[in-house]
């Protein structure tokens, strides 16, 4: 992969400051970064992550062309656990805040190892944790074995970053997560706890695996949902909302009989502010009343209709996530007829979830099957967040075509789980392209961060900067109607982003 150092003015550390913290507009920032320079640098970052994604695909292909049953045990033990293993050549990274919780002296930042990578796995993946060398369950041995081939690739790219004077010590992290949650990152660094990090619910992963999208959460808050049902529904909804990115739009409909709450007349852009407010709204929901599917979908499609009129939409894939734990008091023919007629214009994919043993299976299943979606029975409440949070996997299959080979996703600044500061990430989906259609393997990403805690006070500047970032993320999609095939995602209708 080529180094990013060319004749570009300024540094990428300055770029991070200009992108998220400086009071200047993108045309000429306080760091002297012009709009053309900004575009060049964003393009350079995209080229790096696309090159790394290709390396990941090659590593997967090479491994599975030569793997044997005996390879698993020999390779799995050579990987370093992100929580338990000693780093071979640790150095003090002083570019960020002190990570005292990891046993690092104040002022050091944290210890990293630029010579190697380490791995993490979330609780619930088929791996055992917190021993050295890392031991893995049989189902995940293969994932970690082929990902081991990425270690020298990542090491070479990190070395290139370190030689690039544009970074001025702000070395990006590069990382890959597989669909099973296995996660490899370079430079290697420790976390203070094991198993609590699932990359598959982070914004950078969801953005690259699904592309820009519209999501409507339709939640049953009837009286039967009181107690555990409502609690886990809130957890699932909050998790889905938090994983949305600046390229997405969303709405919330909470129904009993009739609708109790809707987040607005239209979809809203998934900014940090909007997501935080939505999460508070979800926490305030109460369970009371009957179960009216018809009212829920009337409100849902009214939101989608008005969003088209107001151009409050990503213009890409649409998903309706419908959750219930009971049976409706609405006639099935009316509910299904309304969905058929109103969804014709939107082609929204419906994902439906029947929570508990008393939930209606037949109508939610029919909703999903007749609208290109997936129905899931969730008998145990504790599994709801995982079931609902996996909806974006279906969209990943649509990004593997040649027309989206250059697709990358940028996300709004967020708090890095490993580093304790804010920044953005650019990511790209990875596929097994020996299959037809290509099979989604995971997401490759790199980050660009600063250790400052929040974006600039000048919100108009911030929105213009986000517009620049969001314009970089678009995909090609299929649309029913007179428009045919077109790119979706870069349209900016919200006046704040113009």
C-alpha positions as CSV (number, residue, x, y, z in Angstrom):
1,X,0.0,0.0,0.0
2,X,1.3,3.4,-0.9
3,X,2.3,5.9,1.8
4,X,0.0,8.8,2.2
5,X,2.7,11.4,2.3
6,X,2.7,13.5,-0.9
7,X,2.9,17.2,-1.4
8,X,-0.2,17.8,0.6
9,X,0.0,20.9,2.9
10,X,-0.3,20.5,6.6
11,X,-0.6,17.3,8.7
12,X,-3.2,14.7,9.3
13,X,-3.1,15.6,12.9
14,X,-4.0,19.1,11.9
15,X,-6.6,17.7,9.6
16,X,-8.3,16.0,12.5
17,X,-8.3,19.2,14.5
18,X,-9.7,21.1,11.5
19,X,-12.3,18.5,10.8
20,X,-13.8,18.3,14.2
21,X,-12.6,21.1,16.4
22,X,-11.5,24.2,14.5
23,X,-13.8,27.2,14.1
24,X,-12.9,27.7,10.5
25,X,-15.0,26.4,7.6
26,X,-13.7,23.6,5.4
27,X,-12.8,26.0,2.6
28,X,-9.9,27.5,4.7
29,X,-9.5,26.2,8.3
30,X,-7.4,27.5,11.1
31,X,-4.9,24.8,10.2
32,X,-4.7,26.2,6.6
33,X,-6.5,23.3,5.0
34,X,-8.4,24.2,1.9
35,X,-11.4,22.3,0.5
36,X,-9.3,20.7,-2.3
37,X,-6.7,19.5,0.3
38,X,-9.5,18.1,2.5
39,X,-10.9,16.1,-0.4
40,X,-7.4,14.8,-1.3
41,X,-6.8,13.6,2.2
42,X,-10.2,12.0,2.6
43,X,-9.5,10.2,-0.7
44,X,-6.1,9.1,0.5
45,X,-7.6,7.6,3.6
46,X,-10.2,5.8,1.5
47,X,-7.5,4.4,-0.8
48,X,-5.6,3.0,2.1
49,X,-8.7,1.3,3.6
50,X,-9.7,-0.1,0.2
51,X,-6.2,-1.4,-0.3
52,X,-6.3,-3.1,3.1
53,X,-9.7,-4.6,2.4
54,X,-8.3,-6.1,-0.8
55,X,-5.4,-7.6,1.3
56,X,-7.9,-9.1,3.7
57,X,-9.8,-10.7,0.8
58,X,-6.6,-12.1,-0.6
59,X,-5.5,-13.5,2.8
60,X,-8.9,-15.3,3.1
61,X,-8.6,-16.7,-0.4
62,X,-5.0,-17.9,0.0
63,X,-5.7,-19.5,3.4
64,X,-8.7,-21.4,2.2
65,X,-6.9,-22.6,-0.9
66,X,-4.2,-24.2,1.2
67,X,-5.7,-24.9,4.6
68,X,-5.7,-28.3,6.3
69,X,-7.4,-29.7,9.3
70,X,-4.2,-29.6,11.3
71,X,-3.5,-25.9,10.7
72,X,-5.9,-24.7,13.4
73,X,-4.0,-25.7,16.5
74,X,-0.7,-24.5,15.2
75,X,-1.8,-21.0,14.3
76,X,-4.4,-20.1,16.9
77,X,-1.9,-20.0,19.8
78,X,0.4,-17.5,18.1
79,X,-2.1,-14.6,18.3
80,X,-1.9,-12.1,21.2
81,X,-5.0,-11.5,23.3
82,X,-6.0,-7.8,23.5
83,X,-6.5,-8.2,27.3
84,X,-4.2,-10.9,28.6
85,X,-1.0,-11.1,26.5
86,X,2.2,-9.3,27.2
87,X,3.2,-7.0,24.3
88,X,6.6,-8.0,22.8
89,X,7.9,-4.4,22.2
90,X,5.7,-1.9,24.0
91,X,6.4,1.8,23.7
92,X,4.7,4.8,25.3
93,X,2.2,6.5,23.1
94,X,1.9,10.0,24.4
95,X,-0.5,11.3,21.8
96,X,-3.6,10.7,23.8
97,X,-5.0,10.8,27.3
98,X,-3.6,8.8,30.2
99,X,-5.0,5.3,30.4
100,X,-4.5,4.9,34.1
101,X,-7.1,2.1,34.3
102,X,-4.7,-0.1,32.3
103,X,-1.8,0.4,34.8
104,X,-0.1,3.2,32.8
105,X,1.6,6.1,34.6
106,X,-0.2,9.4,34.2
107,X,1.1,11.4,31.3
108,X,2.3,8.4,29.2
109,X,-0.9,8.0,27.3
110,X,-0.9,4.2,26.8
111,X,1.5,1.5,25.8
112,X,1.3,0.2,22.3
113,X,3.3,-2.1,20.1
114,X,3.8,-1.0,16.6
115,X,5.5,-4.3,15.7
116,X,2.4,-6.5,16.0
117,X,-1.3,-6.8,16.2
118,X,-3.6,-8.3,18.9
119,X,-7.1,-9.8,18.9
120,X,-10.2,-9.4,20.9
121,X,-13.4,-11.4,20.9
122,X,-16.8,-10.5,22.3
123,X,-18.6,-12.5,25.0
124,X,-20.8,-15.0,23.2
125,X,-18.4,-15.7,20.4
126,X,-17.1,-19.3,20.3
127,X,-13.9,-18.4,22.0
128,X,-12.3,-18.8,25.4
129,X,-10.7,-15.6,26.8
130,X,-8.1,-14.2,29.2
131,X,-5.4,-16.8,28.9
132,X,-2.1,-16.7,27.1
133,X,-1.7,-17.9,24.4
134,X,-5.3,-17.2,23.3
135,X,-7.3,-20.4,23.2
136,X,-10.3,-20.6,20.9
137,X,-13.3,-22.7,20.3
138,X,-13.4,-24.9,17.3
139,X,-15.9,-22.8,15.3
140,X,-13.6,-19.7,15.5
141,X,-10.2,-21.3,15.0
142,X,-10.5,-20.9,11.2
143,X,-11.3,-17.2,11.5
144,X,-8.4,-16.4,13.7
145,X,-6.0,-18.6,11.6
146,X,-6.7,-16.8,8.3
147,X,-6.7,-13.4,10.1
148,X,-3.2,-14.1,11.3
149,X,-2.1,-13.6,7.8
150,X,-3.1,-9.9,8.2
151,X,-0.4,-9.3,10.9
152,X,2.5,-8.6,8.5
153,X,0.2,-6.6,6.2
154,X,-0.9,-4.4,9.1
155,X,2.7,-4.0,10.4
156,X,3.8,-2.8,7.0
157,X,1.0,-0.2,6.8
158,X,1.7,1.0,10.4
159,X,5.4,1.4,9.5
160,X,4.4,3.5,6.5
161,X,2.2,5.7,8.7
162,X,5.0,6.2,11.1
163,X,7.4,7.4,8.4
164,X,4.8,9.8,7.1
165,X,5.4,13.2,8.5
166,X,1.8,14.2,7.8
167,X,0.8,12.3,10.9
168,X,3.0,14.1,13.5
169,X,2.7,11.2,15.9
170,X,-1.0,10.7,15.5
171,X,-0.8,7.2,14.1
172,X,-4.1,5.8,13.0
173,X,-5.2,2.4,14.2
174,X,-6.1,-0.2,11.5
175,X,-8.5,-3.1,12.3
176,X,-10.6,-5.8,10.9
177,X,-13.7,-7.5,12.3
178,X,-15.2,-10.7,11.0
179,X,-18.8,-11.5,11.0
180,X,-18.3,-13.7,14.0
181,X,-17.0,-10.8,16.1
182,X,-13.3,-11.8,15.9
183,X,-11.3,-8.5,15.9
184,X,-7.7,-7.8,15.0
185,X,-6.1,-4.4,15.5
186,X,-2.7,-2.8,14.9
187,X,-0.8,-1.3,16.6
188,X,-1.4,-3.7,19.5
189,X,-2.8,-2.2,22.7
190,X,-4.5,-3.5,25.7
191,X,-8.0,-3.1,27.0
192,X,-8.8,-3.0,30.7
193,X,-11.5,-5.6,30.4
194,X,-12.2,-8.6,28.1
195,X,-15.3,-9.7,26.2
196,X,-17.3,-6.4,26.5
197,X,-16.3,-5.1,23.1
198,X,-18.4,-6.3,20.1
199,X,-17.2,-4.6,16.9
200,X,-20.3,-5.6,15.1
201,X,-22.5,-3.0,16.8
202,X,-20.0,-0.1,16.4
203,X,-20.9,2.6,13.9
204,X,-18.0,2.0,11.6
205,X,-19.0,-1.7,11.2
206,X,-22.7,-1.1,10.6
207,X,-22.0,1.8,8.1
208,X,-19.7,-0.3,5.9
209,X,-21.8,-3.5,6.1
210,X,-25.1,-1.9,5.2
211,X,-24.5,1.4,3.5
212,X,-26.7,4.5,3.9
213,X,-30.2,3.5,5.0
214,X,-33.6,4.5,6.5
215,X,-34.6,2.6,9.6
216,X,-38.0,2.8,11.3
217,X,-38.2,1.1,14.7
218,X,-41.8,0.0,15.4
219,X,-42.1,-1.1,19.0
220,X,-45.0,-2.7,20.8
221,X,-45.5,-1.0,24.2
222,X,-48.9,-2.5,25.0
223,X,-49.6,-3.6,28.6
224,X,-48.3,-7.1,28.1
225,X,-44.8,-5.7,27.4
226,X,-44.5,-4.3,31.0
227,X,-41.6,-5.5,33.0
228,X,-38.8,-7.6,31.3
229,X,-40.3,-7.3,27.8
230,X,-40.2,-3.5,27.8
231,X,-36.8,-3.4,29.4
232,X,-35.2,-5.6,26.8
233,X,-37.0,-3.8,24.0
234,X,-35.5,-0.5,25.2
235,X,-32.1,-2.1,25.3
236,X,-32.4,-3.4,21.8
237,X,-33.8,-0.1,20.4
238,X,-31.0,1.9,22.0
239,X,-28.4,-0.5,20.6
240,X,-29.8,-0.1,17.1
241,X,-30.0,3.7,17.4
242,X,-26.4,4.0,18.7
243,X,-25.0,2.0,15.7
244,X,-26.6,4.3,13.1
245,X,-24.3,6.8,11.4
246,X,-24.4,10.2,9.8
247,X,-25.4,8.6,6.4
248,X,-28.6,7.1,7.9
249,X,-32.1,8.4,8.7
250,X,-34.4,6.9,11.3
251,X,-37.7,7.2,13.2
252,X,-39.3,5.5,16.2
253,X,-43.0,4.5,16.5
254,X,-44.1,3.1,19.8
255,X,-47.6,1.6,19.6
256,X,-50.3,0.1,21.8
257,X,-53.9,1.1,21.0
258,X,-53.5,3.7,19.5
259,X,-49.9,4.9,18.8
260,X,-48.3,6.2,22.0
261,X,-45.2,8.0,20.6
262,X,-43.6,8.9,17.3
263,X,-40.2,10.6,17.0
264,X,-41.4,13.1,14.4
265,X,-43.4,13.6,11.2
266,X,-40.5,12.5,9.1
267,X,-37.3,10.5,9.4
268,X,-34.4,12.4,11.0
269,X,-30.7,12.2,10.2
270,X,-28.8,10.0,12.7
271,X,-26.5,12.7,14.2
272,X,-25.1,12.2,17.6
273,X,-27.6,14.8,19.0
274,X,-30.6,13.0,17.3
275,X,-29.5,9.6,18.6
276,X,-29.0,10.8,22.1
277,X,-32.4,12.4,22.2
278,X,-34.0,9.3,20.7
279,X,-32.4,7.1,23.3
280,X,-33.8,9.3,26.0
281,X,-37.2,9.1,24.4
282,X,-37.0,5.3,24.3
283,X,-36.1,5.2,28.0
284,X,-39.2,7.2,28.8
285,X,-41.6,4.7,27.1
286,X,-44.2,3.0,29.3
287,X,-46.3,-0.2,28.6
288,X,-50.0,0.3,28.7
289,X,-53.1,-0.6,26.6
290,X,-54.0,-2.9,23.7
291,X,-52.1,-4.0,20.6
292,X,-53.0,-2.3,17.3
293,X,-50.9,-3.3,14.4
294,X,-53.0,-1.3,11.9
295,X,-52.4,2.0,13.8
296,X,-48.6,1.2,14.0
297,X,-48.2,0.8,10.3
298,X,-50.5,3.7,9.4
299,X,-48.1,5.9,11.4
300,X,-45.0,4.2,10.0
301,X,-46.0,4.8,6.3
302,X,-47.2,8.3,7.0
303,X,-43.6,9.1,8.2
304,X,-42.1,7.5,5.2
305,X,-44.5,9.3,2.8
306,X,-43.7,12.7,4.4
307,X,-40.0,12.0,4.4
308,X,-40.1,11.6,0.6
309,X,-41.9,15.0,0.3
310,X,-39.4,16.7,2.6
311,X,-36.4,14.8,1.2
312,X,-35.6,13.6,4.7
313,X,-34.1,10.3,3.6
314,X,-30.9,8.6,2.7
315,X,-32.5,7.7,-0.7
316,X,-31.2,4.2,-0.2
317,X,-32.4,1.0,1.5
318,X,-35.3,1.2,3.9
319,X,-35.9,-1.1,6.8
320,X,-38.9,-1.4,9.2
321,X,-38.0,-3.3,12.4
322,X,-41.3,-4.4,13.9
323,X,-41.4,-5.9,17.4
324,X,-44.4,-7.4,19.2
325,X,-45.1,-9.8,22.1
326,X,-48.8,-10.3,21.5
327,X,-51.6,-10.6,19.1
328,X,-53.3,-7.6,17.4
329,X,-56.8,-6.5,17.7
330,X,-56.7,-5.4,14.1
331,X,-58.1,-7.7,11.3
332,X,-55.2,-9.4,9.5
333,X,-56.6,-8.5,6.1
334,X,-56.7,-4.8,6.9
335,X,-53.1,-4.8,8.2
336,X,-51.6,-6.8,5.4
337,X,-53.6,-4.8,2.8
338,X,-52.3,-1.6,4.2
339,X,-48.7,-2.8,4.1
340,X,-49.1,-4.0,0.5
341,X,-50.6,-0.8,-0.7
342,X,-48.5,1.7,1.2
343,X,-45.1,0.0,0.9
344,X,-45.4,-0.2,-2.9
345,X,-43.8,3.3,-3.1
346,X,-41.1,2.7,-0.6
347,X,-40.0,-1.0,-1.0
348,X,-39.1,-1.1,2.6
349,X,-37.7,-4.4,3.9
350,X,-39.7,-5.6,7.0
351,X,-37.8,-7.4,9.7
352,X,-40.3,-8.7,12.3
353,X,-39.6,-10.1,15.8
354,X,-42.0,-12.1,17.9
355,X,-41.0,-11.8,21.5
356,X,-41.9,-14.6,24.0
357,X,-44.1,-17.6,23.9
358,X,-47.4,-15.7,23.6
359,X,-46.5,-13.6,20.6
360,X,-48.3,-13.8,17.3
361,X,-46.0,-15.8,14.9
362,X,-48.2,-16.0,11.8
363,X,-48.8,-12.3,10.9
364,X,-45.3,-11.0,11.7
365,X,-43.8,-13.9,9.7
366,X,-46.1,-13.0,6.8
367,X,-45.1,-9.3,7.0
368,X,-41.4,-10.2,6.6
369,X,-41.8,-12.9,4.0
370,X,-44.0,-10.7,1.7
371,X,-41.6,-7.7,2.1
372,X,-38.2,-9.4,1.4
373,X,-37.4,-9.4,5.1
374,X,-36.6,-11.9,7.9
375,X,-38.9,-13.0,10.7
376,X,-37.3,-14.2,14.0
377,X,-39.0,-15.8,17.0
378,X,-37.2,-14.6,20.2
379,X,-38.4,-16.9,23.0
380,X,-35.9,-15.6,25.5
381,X,-35.9,-11.9,26.2
382,X,-32.1,-11.7,26.7
383,X,-31.5,-12.5,23.0
384,X,-33.6,-9.7,21.6
385,X,-30.9,-7.1,21.2
386,X,-28.7,-9.6,19.2
387,X,-31.7,-10.6,17.0
388,X,-32.8,-7.1,16.2
389,X,-29.3,-5.7,15.9
390,X,-28.4,-8.2,13.1
391,X,-30.8,-6.7,10.5
392,X,-28.0,-5.0,8.6
393,X,-26.5,-8.3,7.6
394,X,-29.1,-8.6,4.9
395,X,-28.0,-5.3,3.4
396,X,-24.4,-6.4,3.3
397,X,-25.1,-8.9,0.6
398,X,-26.1,-6.1,-1.7
399,X,-22.8,-4.2,-1.5
400,X,-20.6,-7.0,-2.9
401,X,-21.1,-6.2,-6.6
402,X,-18.4,-4.7,-8.8
403,X,-20.3,-1.4,-9.0
404,X,-19.6,-0.9,-5.3
405,X,-16.0,-2.0,-5.3
406,X,-14.9,1.5,-4.2
407,X,-17.5,2.0,-1.5
408,X,-16.3,3.3,1.8
409,X,-18.2,4.7,4.8
410,X,-17.3,7.6,7.0
411,X,-18.9,8.1,10.4
412,X,-19.7,11.1,12.6
413,X,-17.0,11.6,15.3
414,X,-17.5,9.2,18.2
415,X,-15.6,8.0,21.3
416,X,-13.0,5.4,20.4
417,X,-13.4,2.3,22.7
418,X,-9.6,1.7,22.7
419,X,-8.2,5.1,23.0
420,X,-10.4,7.3,25.1
421,X,-10.8,10.2,22.6
422,X,-13.0,11.2,19.8
423,X,-12.4,10.8,16.1
424,X,-13.9,9.4,12.9
425,X,-13.4,6.1,11.0
426,X,-13.4,5.2,7.4
427,X,-14.3,1.6,6.6
428,X,-15.0,-0.8,3.8
429,X,-16.8,-4.1,3.5
430,X,-14.8,-7.3,2.8
431,X,-16.1,-10.3,0.8
432,X,-15.3,-13.8,-0.3
433,X,-15.3,-13.0,-4.0
434,X,-14.8,-16.6,-5.0
435,X,-18.5,-17.1,-4.3
436,X,-21.3,-15.9,-6.5
437,X,-22.8,-13.7,-5.2
438,X,-19.9,-12.6,-3.0
439,X,-20.2,-13.6,0.7
440,X,-19.8,-10.9,3.3
441,X,-16.7,-11.6,5.6
442,X,-16.5,-8.5,7.7
443,X,-15.3,-4.9,7.7
444,X,-11.9,-3.3,7.4
445,X,-11.4,0.1,8.9
446,X,-8.9,2.8,10.0
447,X,-9.4,5.7,12.3
448,X,-8.4,9.3,12.5
449,X,-8.7,10.8,15.9
450,X,-8.0,13.6,18.4
451,X,-8.1,13.4,22.1
452,X,-10.4,16.3,22.5
453,X,-13.8,15.5,24.0
454,X,-16.3,17.2,21.7
455,X,-16.9,18.8,18.3
456,X,-16.7,22.6,17.8
457,X,-19.1,24.9,19.4
458,X,-19.8,26.5,16.0
459,X,-22.5,24.0,14.9
460,X,-23.0,25.4,11.4
461,X,-19.3,24.8,10.7
462,X,-19.6,21.3,12.2
463,X,-22.6,20.5,9.9
464,X,-20.7,21.6,6.8
465,X,-17.8,19.4,7.8
466,X,-20.1,16.5,8.3
467,X,-21.6,17.2,4.9
468,X,-18.1,16.9,3.4
469,X,-17.6,13.5,5.1
470,X,-21.0,12.2,4.3
471,X,-20.6,13.0,0.6
472,X,-17.8,10.5,0.5
473,X,-20.2,7.6,1.4
474,X,-22.6,6.3,-1.3
475,X,-23.6,3.1,-3.0
476,X,-25.5,2.0,-6.0
477,X,-28.9,0.6,-5.4
478,X,-31.9,-0.7,-7.2
479,X,-35.1,1.4,-7.1
480,X,-38.5,0.5,-8.3
481,X,-40.0,3.2,-10.5
482,X,-38.9,5.5,-13.3
483,X,-35.4,6.3,-11.8
484,X,-33.7,3.0,-12.5
485,X,-30.2,2.5,-11.1
486,X,-28.6,5.5,-9.5
487,X,-26.2,6.3,-6.6
488,X,-27.8,6.8,-3.3
489,X,-26.5,8.4,-0.1
490,X,-24.9,11.8,-1.0
491,X,-28.1,13.9,-1.1
492,X,-28.2,16.5,1.6
493,X,-31.7,17.9,2.1
494,X,-31.3,19.2,5.7
495,X,-30.6,22.9,5.5
496,X,-28.1,22.6,8.3
497,X,-25.8,20.6,6.1
498,X,-25.8,22.8,3.0
